[in-house]
């Protein structure tokens, strides 16, 4: 009876902790919260398009990514991955892992760093088509700020979205993007899509989250950041 009572009380205790954590709406983004926000944004992509007013910034159709909404989707169960990004997204890779060949690194640098991004990114596929996506790898520059990190994660989610059989990005049918995908230039085409849509996402986040500093850290203790030597 003592053992059964201990197990029951422990379960009740863990459940209460779980409910109390979900009730706390933090305004700082971590990997789990940012991935939840990105998943919700891409699932509601067509409803997230900005309605531009004459002479103004425009207003968004209703899409709530506030801390209360994100908290309701958070998972705190021990030994269970909080979201599926653990399966396909690796953050803080070494340069050698991201770009084993010099020509790969040259292409990534041309796409990312020459466009003033503070991250580099690559992907692996199990087959020859993007639907066979295995993982996306992202590494940030040592001085990357919150917005830079959000841009890098957004870019990774664009590649993931493009790999879905039923692509949620309606703009995939644009001539430039589809041509680049046919050429296998997925990094360039996904970066273009990221640049077109990231402002919409940032405007939603700015309403409720603190994203103007250097508070977002996504790497594990074994992760890397890179330096540029002048």
QUIMO-V851588 format. One record per backbone hydrogen bond with DSSP energy under -0.5 kcal/mol. CO is the residue of the C=O (numbers start at 1). NH is the residue of the N-H. If there is no record, write none. Layout:
co:CO nh:NH
co:CO nh:NH
This chain:
co:1 nh:5
co:2 nh:6
co:3 nh:7
co:4 nh:8
co:5 nh:9
co:6 nh:10
co:7 nh:11
co:8 nh:12
co:9 nh:13
co:10 nh:14
co:11 nh:15
co:12 nh:16
co:13 nh:17
co:14 nh:18
co:15 nh:19
co:16 nh:20
co:17 nh:21
co:18 nh:22
co:19 nh:23
co:20 nh:24
co:21 nh:24
co:23 nh:25
co:24 nh:26
co:27 nh:210
co:30 nh:34
co:31 nh:35
co:32 nh:36
co:33 nh:37
co:34 nh:38
co:35 nh:39
co:36 nh:40
co:37 nh:41
co:38 nh:42
co:39 nh:43
co:40 nh:44
co:42 nh:45
co:44 nh:47
co:44 nh:48
co:45 nh:48
co:46 nh:49
co:49 nh:61
co:50 nh:52
co:51 nh:59
co:53 nh:56
co:59 nh:51
co:63 nh:65
co:66 nh:70
co:67 nh:71
co:68 nh:72
co:69 nh:73
co:70 nh:73
co:70 nh:74
co:71 nh:74
co:77 nh:80
co:83 nh:86
co:84 nh:87
co:84 nh:88
co:85 nh:89
co:88 nh:136
co:90 nh:138
co:92 nh:224
co:94 nh:98
co:95 nh:99
co:101 nh:104
co:101 nh:105
co:102 nh:106
co:103 nh:107
co:104 nh:108
co:105 nh:109
co:106 nh:110
co:107 nh:111
co:108 nh:112
co:109 nh:114
co:112 nh:115
co:112 nh:117
co:113 nh:116
co:118 nh:141
co:120 nh:139
co:122 nh:137
co:124 nh:134
co:124 nh:135
co:129 nh:132
co:130 nh:133
co:132 nh:126
co:135 nh:124
co:136 nh:90
co:137 nh:122
co:138 nh:92
co:138 nh:93
co:139 nh:120
co:140 nh:226
co:141 nh:144
co:145 nh:149
co:146 nh:150
co:147 nh:151
co:148 nh:152
co:149 nh:153
co:150 nh:154
co:151 nh:155
co:152 nh:156
co:153 nh:157
co:154 nh:158
co:155 nh:159
co:156 nh:160
co:157 nh:161
co:158 nh:162
co:159 nh:163
co:160 nh:164
co:161 nh:164
co:165 nh:167
co:168 nh:170
co:169 nh:172
co:170 nh:173
co:171 nh:174
co:174 nh:178
co:175 nh:179
co:176 nh:180
co:177 nh:181
co:178 nh:182
co:179 nh:183
co:180 nh:185
co:181 nh:184
co:184 nh:186
co:185 nh:189
co:186 nh:190
co:187 nh:191
co:188 nh:192
co:189 nh:193
co:190 nh:194
co:191 nh:195
co:192 nh:196
co:193 nh:197
co:194 nh:198
co:197 nh:200
co:197 nh:201
co:198 nh:202
co:199 nh:203
co:200 nh:204
co:201 nh:205
co:202 nh:206
co:203 nh:207
co:204 nh:207
co:205 nh:208
co:205 nh:209
co:209 nh:211
co:213 nh:146
co:215 nh:217
co:220 nh:223
co:226 nh:142
co:227 nh:229
co:228 nh:230
